[in-house]
């Protein structure tokens, strides 16, 4: 009797599958701090998926940032993620960071690059910090443990011949905590990589007397020469409640939407078609940075890792050429 019931269950499952009743796929999307741009973008993407795809259920998770997200993809804890393009490259190739060296995240796959993420550096006006070199002996937030910000901070100090050891204290933790520490006068400066408008910068800029710290042009060139994912960027004068008072040169990476190779091709294809075709206007309205910067014809600019097959199928259908180096293994 038991054997017969099992057989009947199997037959019914096959019949339902044949009628198009596919098993629901659950997706957790990694982001970053709740005060950054990754989190609202991930939340918006999850909402679009849940509202429009019957067989996919998505939720956004606040995390420590890009490095954490890549490692979580490797462990199967995340199925999609926001990630800096530089960290995505380090993860896939198993280079630069000790977390990845000899342990490449081989199943990390690209979907699209979304918008620039400038490195934004602010300091309390009473700290005396006007340049990166002035941070020696100071308390500086350098990013959460396992974040792309931490990578960027280390590389910027390297351009100045400095390390975290030159600081009075290299402070780590969540970005929202760092913003509060700066406002309270418990740290002197903070470094944060995120799209313009992030609350981590906007909040202290509104409530505290801060200065925006530039990266010198020769140091920008050093970074671009050594780390090809950096591009020069200018933070416009007055962007944050009248600050900075003049435009500020810095470097930028690109926010990237990525996925696990474990996700079925058809699921990823349907998500791509939903976000970048059927609900494209709604996708752009998730955040001002998407509205200002994202265009489908530039979605592969700065893509550092192979695409997911579902993404390849979508781009090819849209007539967008996929470079050979972005094809996933086996395609």
C-alpha positions as CSV (number, residue, x, y, z in Angstrom):
1,X,0.0,0.0,0.0
2,X,2.7,2.4,0.9
3,X,4.6,1.6,-2.3
4,X,1.4,2.3,-4.3
5,X,0.9,5.7,-2.6
6,X,4.5,6.7,-3.4
7,X,4.0,5.7,-7.0
8,X,0.8,7.7,-7.2
9,X,2.5,10.7,-5.7
10,X,5.3,10.5,-8.2
11,X,2.8,10.2,-11.1
12,X,0.9,13.2,-9.9
13,X,4.1,15.2,-9.6
14,X,5.1,14.3,-13.1
15,X,1.7,15.2,-14.4
16,X,1.7,18.6,-12.6
17,X,5.2,19.3,-14.0
18,X,3.9,18.4,-17.5
19,X,1.1,20.9,-17.0
20,X,3.6,23.7,-16.2
21,X,3.3,23.6,-12.4
22,X,7.0,24.0,-11.7
23,X,8.4,23.7,-8.2
24,X,8.9,27.1,-6.5
25,X,12.4,28.5,-6.4
26,X,13.5,30.4,-3.3
27,X,16.1,33.1,-3.8
28,X,18.0,35.1,-1.1
29,X,19.6,38.3,-2.5
30,X,22.6,39.6,-0.6
31,X,23.0,43.4,-0.2
32,X,25.0,45.4,2.3
33,X,24.3,47.8,5.2
34,X,20.7,49.1,5.5
35,X,22.0,52.6,5.1
36,X,23.8,51.9,1.8
37,X,22.3,51.7,-1.7
38,X,22.7,47.9,-2.1
39,X,19.9,47.2,0.4
40,X,17.1,49.2,-1.2
41,X,18.1,48.0,-4.6
42,X,18.0,44.3,-3.4
43,X,14.6,44.9,-1.7
44,X,13.2,46.5,-4.9
45,X,14.4,43.6,-7.0
46,X,13.0,41.1,-4.6
47,X,9.6,42.9,-4.7
48,X,9.5,42.9,-8.5
49,X,10.2,39.2,-8.5
50,X,7.6,38.4,-5.9
51,X,4.9,40.5,-7.5
52,X,5.4,39.1,-11.0
53,X,6.9,35.6,-11.1
54,X,4.6,32.9,-9.8
55,X,7.2,30.2,-9.3
56,X,10.0,32.3,-7.7
57,X,10.0,33.7,-4.1
58,X,12.8,36.2,-3.3
59,X,13.9,38.1,-0.2
60,X,16.7,40.6,0.4
61,X,19.2,40.2,3.2
62,X,21.3,42.9,4.8
63,X,24.9,41.7,4.9
64,X,28.5,42.8,5.6
65,X,29.0,43.6,1.9
66,X,30.7,42.4,-1.2
67,X,33.3,40.0,0.2
68,X,30.8,38.4,2.5
69,X,28.3,38.1,-0.4
70,X,30.8,36.3,-2.6
71,X,31.6,33.8,0.1
72,X,27.9,33.3,0.8
73,X,27.4,32.5,-2.9
74,X,30.2,29.9,-2.6
75,X,28.4,28.3,0.4
76,X,25.0,28.3,-1.2
77,X,23.6,30.8,1.4
78,X,22.8,33.4,-1.3
79,X,21.5,32.8,-4.8
80,X,21.7,36.4,-6.0
81,X,23.7,39.3,-4.8
82,X,24.8,42.9,-5.2
83,X,28.6,43.1,-5.4
84,X,31.3,45.6,-6.4
85,X,32.8,44.7,-9.7
86,X,36.3,44.7,-8.4
87,X,35.5,42.3,-5.6
88,X,33.6,40.0,-8.0
89,X,36.8,39.7,-10.0
90,X,38.9,38.9,-7.0
91,X,36.4,36.3,-5.9
92,X,36.0,34.6,-9.2
93,X,39.8,34.5,-9.9
94,X,40.8,33.7,-6.3
95,X,43.1,36.7,-6.0
96,X,44.0,39.8,-3.9
97,X,42.1,39.0,-0.7
98,X,43.1,36.2,1.6
99,X,39.5,35.0,1.8
100,X,39.7,34.1,-1.9
101,X,43.3,33.2,-2.5
102,X,43.4,29.6,-3.6
103,X,39.6,29.4,-3.1
104,X,38.0,31.0,-6.1
105,X,34.2,31.4,-6.1
106,X,33.8,29.5,-9.4
107,X,30.0,29.6,-9.4
108,X,29.7,33.4,-9.3
109,X,28.0,34.6,-12.4
110,X,27.3,38.1,-13.7
111,X,23.9,39.5,-14.6
112,X,24.5,43.3,-15.1
113,X,26.6,46.2,-14.0
114,X,24.2,48.8,-12.6
115,X,25.7,52.2,-11.6
116,X,29.0,53.8,-10.4
117,X,30.0,53.4,-6.8
118,X,32.4,56.2,-5.9
119,X,34.6,56.0,-2.9
120,X,33.3,58.8,-0.7
121,X,35.5,60.1,2.1
122,X,34.4,62.5,4.8
123,X,36.0,63.8,7.9
124,X,34.9,66.0,10.8
125,X,36.0,69.6,10.2
126,X,37.5,69.7,13.7
127,X,39.7,66.7,12.9
128,X,42.2,68.7,10.9
129,X,42.0,66.1,8.1
130,X,42.1,67.7,4.6
131,X,43.9,64.9,2.7
132,X,44.4,61.1,3.0
133,X,47.9,61.7,4.4
134,X,46.4,63.6,7.3
135,X,44.7,60.4,8.5
136,X,47.9,59.2,10.1
137,X,47.3,58.7,13.8
138,X,43.5,59.3,13.4
139,X,40.5,57.1,14.0
140,X,39.1,56.2,10.6
141,X,36.2,53.9,9.6
142,X,37.6,51.6,6.8
143,X,34.6,49.5,6.1
144,X,32.9,46.4,7.6
145,X,34.8,43.2,8.0
146,X,34.5,41.3,4.7
147,X,33.3,44.4,2.7
148,X,34.4,45.8,-0.6
149,X,34.9,49.1,1.3
150,X,37.7,47.5,3.3
151,X,39.4,46.5,0.1
152,X,39.1,50.0,-1.4
153,X,40.3,51.6,1.8
154,X,43.4,49.4,1.9
155,X,44.2,50.2,-1.8
156,X,43.8,53.9,-1.3
157,X,46.1,54.0,1.6
158,X,48.6,51.9,-0.4
159,X,48.6,54.7,-3.1
160,X,49.8,57.0,-0.3
161,X,52.4,54.7,1.0
162,X,50.3,54.0,4.1
163,X,48.6,50.9,5.7
164,X,45.9,50.6,8.4
165,X,48.8,50.4,10.9
166,X,49.5,54.1,10.2
167,X,46.1,55.0,11.6
168,X,45.4,55.7,15.2
169,X,42.7,53.1,14.9
170,X,41.2,51.3,11.9
171,X,37.5,51.1,12.8
172,X,35.3,48.4,11.4
173,X,31.6,47.6,11.8
174,X,28.3,48.5,10.1
175,X,28.2,51.7,8.0
176,X,25.2,53.1,9.9
177,X,27.2,52.7,13.1
178,X,30.1,54.5,11.5
179,X,27.9,57.5,10.5
180,X,26.7,57.8,14.1
181,X,30.3,57.5,15.5
182,X,31.4,60.4,13.2
183,X,28.4,62.5,14.3
184,X,29.3,61.8,18.0
185,X,32.9,62.7,17.5
186,X,34.1,59.2,18.4
187,X,35.9,58.8,15.0
188,X,37.6,61.4,12.9
189,X,36.7,60.2,9.3
190,X,35.0,57.5,7.4
191,X,35.5,55.9,4.0
192,X,32.5,54.4,2.2
193,X,32.0,53.0,-1.3
194,X,28.4,53.4,-2.5
195,X,26.1,55.1,-4.9
196,X,25.6,58.9,-4.5
197,X,22.9,59.6,-2.0
198,X,23.8,56.9,0.5
199,X,22.5,57.7,4.0
200,X,25.9,56.8,5.4
201,X,27.2,60.0,3.9
202,X,24.0,62.1,3.7
203,X,23.2,61.8,7.4
204,X,26.4,63.2,8.8
205,X,26.7,65.7,6.0
206,X,23.3,67.1,7.1
207,X,23.9,67.1,10.8
208,X,27.6,67.5,11.4
209,X,30.3,70.0,10.2
210,X,32.2,67.7,7.8
211,X,34.6,68.1,4.9
212,X,34.9,65.8,1.8
213,X,38.4,64.5,1.4
214,X,39.7,64.3,-2.2
215,X,42.0,61.7,-3.6
216,X,44.9,63.4,-5.4
217,X,45.0,63.1,-9.1
218,X,48.3,61.3,-9.2
219,X,47.1,58.8,-6.7
220,X,44.0,58.3,-8.8
221,X,46.2,57.5,-11.8
222,X,48.2,55.1,-9.6
223,X,45.0,53.2,-8.6
224,X,43.8,53.1,-12.2
225,X,47.1,51.8,-13.5
226,X,47.3,49.0,-10.8
227,X,43.6,48.2,-10.4
228,X,41.9,48.5,-13.8
229,X,38.4,48.4,-12.3
230,X,38.8,51.9,-10.9
231,X,37.7,54.9,-12.9
232,X,37.9,58.6,-12.0
233,X,34.8,60.2,-10.6
234,X,33.8,63.6,-9.4
235,X,31.4,64.2,-6.5
236,X,29.4,67.3,-7.5
237,X,29.6,70.4,-5.3
238,X,26.6,70.8,-3.1
239,X,25.2,67.2,-3.7
240,X,24.8,66.5,0.0
241,X,22.9,69.4,1.7
242,X,25.2,72.0,0.2
243,X,28.3,69.9,0.7
244,X,31.0,69.5,-0.6
245,X,31.5,73.2,-1.2
246,X,33.6,72.3,-4.3
247,X,33.6,69.3,-6.6
248,X,35.8,66.5,-5.2
249,X,37.8,64.0,-7.2
250,X,37.8,60.4,-6.2
251,X,37.7,56.9,-7.8
252,X,34.7,54.7,-8.5
253,X,33.9,51.0,-9.0
254,X,30.6,49.6,-10.3
255,X,27.7,48.0,-8.5
256,X,27.0,44.7,-10.1
257,X,24.1,42.3,-9.9
258,X,25.3,38.7,-9.8
259,X,23.9,35.2,-9.3
260,X,24.9,31.7,-8.5
261,X,25.6,29.2,-11.3
262,X,23.3,26.9,-9.4
263,X,20.2,28.9,-10.3
264,X,18.4,27.3,-13.3
265,X,18.9,29.0,-16.6
266,X,15.2,29.6,-17.2
267,X,14.7,31.2,-13.8
268,X,17.6,33.7,-14.4
269,X,16.3,34.4,-17.9
270,X,12.8,35.1,-16.6
271,X,14.3,37.5,-13.9
272,X,16.4,39.3,-16.5
273,X,13.4,39.6,-18.8
274,X,11.3,40.9,-15.9
275,X,13.8,43.5,-14.6
276,X,15.3,44.7,-17.9
277,X,12.3,44.4,-20.3
278,X,8.8,43.9,-19.0
279,X,9.1,46.0,-15.8
280,X,12.1,48.1,-16.9
281,X,10.6,51.4,-15.9
282,X,9.7,50.1,-12.4
283,X,13.2,48.6,-12.0
284,X,14.8,52.0,-12.8
285,X,12.6,53.7,-10.2
286,X,13.9,51.5,-7.4
287,X,16.7,54.0,-6.8
288,X,17.9,57.4,-8.2
289,X,21.2,55.8,-9.2
290,X,19.5,53.3,-11.4
291,X,17.3,56.0,-12.9
292,X,20.3,58.2,-13.6
293,X,23.0,55.7,-14.7
294,X,21.6,52.4,-15.8
295,X,21.0,51.6,-19.5
296,X,20.7,48.2,-21.0
297,X,23.2,48.9,-23.7
298,X,25.8,49.6,-21.0
299,X,24.9,46.7,-18.7
300,X,28.0,44.7,-19.6
301,X,30.5,47.7,-19.2
302,X,32.9,46.7,-16.5
303,X,31.5,43.2,-16.1
304,X,34.5,41.3,-14.7
305,X,33.1,37.7,-14.5
306,X,31.4,35.3,-16.8
307,X,27.6,35.7,-17.3
308,X,25.0,33.3,-16.2
309,X,23.6,31.3,-19.1
310,X,20.2,32.8,-18.5
311,X,21.7,36.3,-18.8
312,X,23.4,35.3,-22.0
313,X,20.1,34.1,-23.5
314,X,18.4,37.4,-22.6
315,X,21.2,39.7,-24.0
316,X,21.3,37.7,-27.2
317,X,17.6,38.0,-27.6
318,X,17.8,41.7,-27.1
319,X,20.6,41.9,-29.8
320,X,23.3,42.9,-27.3
321,X,26.6,41.3,-28.2
322,X,28.1,39.2,-25.5
323,X,32.0,39.2,-25.6
324,X,33.5,35.8,-25.8
325,X,35.3,36.4,-22.4
326,X,32.0,36.8,-20.7
327,X,30.5,33.5,-21.8
328,X,30.3,31.0,-19.0
329,X,32.3,27.8,-19.1
330,X,30.8,25.3,-21.5
331,X,29.1,27.8,-23.7
